[in-house]
Amino acid sequence: MVARLAQLSQTDIEKAILEEIEKNPLLEMEEPASEDLSAPEPPQEAPLPGDEEWEEDIPVPVHFSSGMDIPDLPIPDEPDFFDRLLMQVRQSGMDDDEILIAEEIIGSLDENGFLSGIPLMNIAYKLSVPLDKAEQVLRKVQRLGPSGIAARSLQECMLLQLHALHEEPFVMDIVEREFEAFMAGDDTGIAARNHLSQEDMRYARDRIAKLNPKPAGGHADFMKRSIIPDVILREKNGLYFVALNDTGTPAVRLSETYLAMLENSGLDRQTRSYLNGNRQAALWFMQALEHRKQSLIAIAQSIVHRQYDFLSGKRDHPVPMIMKTIAEDTDLDISTVSRIVNGKYLQTPAGVYELKYFFSEKAERSDGLRSSTRDLERDLGRLIGAEDASDPLNDEQLREALTDMGYRVARRTVAKYREKLGIPGSHARRKP
């Protein structure tokens, strides 16, 4: 019960509560208390227990308050499809320059999600950035969801989706090398030129037919999904306040009517057993809700403490942080932390972030500075963006450059992060 509720988002927890009330007669919705405006309740704010035990390099206390204490920070309207793309960009780890380019690219997409009306070189010229840099950012945008977004043609849209599906190489080869023949229905010619069987061709045509030709227009379910923050962060007078967003979440209590029935000494054994069983189930459910609430509060406070530099704008990316650290801060199991942060969102003055966005591994350095793998990816991207296109840096040269910047990385590590960024090898990047 506890584990199941812990992994539910704000929207899903509301549904779970209503479903539990419907099936358990001992559980009922608590009526909201009438407000006495002449004597308002003081804000419910308290520092995280054990605040004196925090590391000295985390300078700001975090407080907890109920959702009713933050009328100056309303919940945003449900974002549309393109708002979601922009949200993904801001959570992707791109630096400020890349975000500017990505926003321009997304703003240039047509209603179906294609970058077809405006050449990428025009966007690069408008922003006064090298075309190679714009292409690098475009590849990052194309890795956002749904797959196929920001394609410049139907062929590229199909290839992006096939790569995301890890489709069979021969299917991708058909789209990449035999696109016109495929669209013309020349299966026989394609099979002969590529040494494919008719069964291969039937498989390829079936898989390609299932691709979405309109990445934006064809994703109604994607557009309908609400991203409702579970936790809200605000800053006031140098202090951060963490508030649970429990607006609309039903409060529950044990039914007084059925509790009174249990007090009746003349109640038959079968009915008493039934009511007692449901009372115990209701108590377990209420305890699980409280455990989820307190765990979410503690985890959010811990994250804000440790990511203060990022949240206050002093860093481009979160500092290295693993779930074990948050588990130790909160006395929770790592598995509980993992379930809590997955699919939960934190609304900050700078935007909305999924809690798991704040976690990243530490990048080894020789100078003692704290860097995350996101920092390493950023610096790697900058090195490649600034290279001579006629003589691009190979992975060993990139490793040496990163070593000069203080990182301790192997060549295979450089290759791994280069591929993660969607950047091809030096041979493919070379231009005359």
VENKAHU-V88001 format. One record per run of one state. SS is the DSSP state (h for helix, s for strand, l for the rest). FROM is the first residue (numbers start at 0). LEN is the number of residues. Records with the same first field share a line. If there is no record, write none. Layout:
# VENKAHU-V88001
SS: FROM-LEN  FROM-LEN
This chain:
# VENKAHU-V88001
l: 0-1  6-3  23-3  29-7  39-6  47-3  53-8  65-1  69-11  90-5  107-6  114-5  127-3  142-8  151-2  164-4  177-1  183-3  194-3  209-10  224-6  236-2  244-7  254-1  262-6  306-1  311-9  321-1  330-3  341-3  348-2  358-1  360-1  362-2  365-6  385-3  391-3  404-2  407-3  420-5  429-3
h: 1-5  9-14  36-3  50-3  66-3  80-10  95-12  119-8  130-12  153-11  168-9  178-5  186-8  197-12  219-5  255-7  268-38  307-4  322-8  333-8  354-4  372-13  388-3  394-10  410-10  425-4
s: 26-3  45-2  61-4  113-1  150-1  230-6  238-6  251-3  320-1  344-4  350-4  359-1  361-1  364-1  371-1  406-1
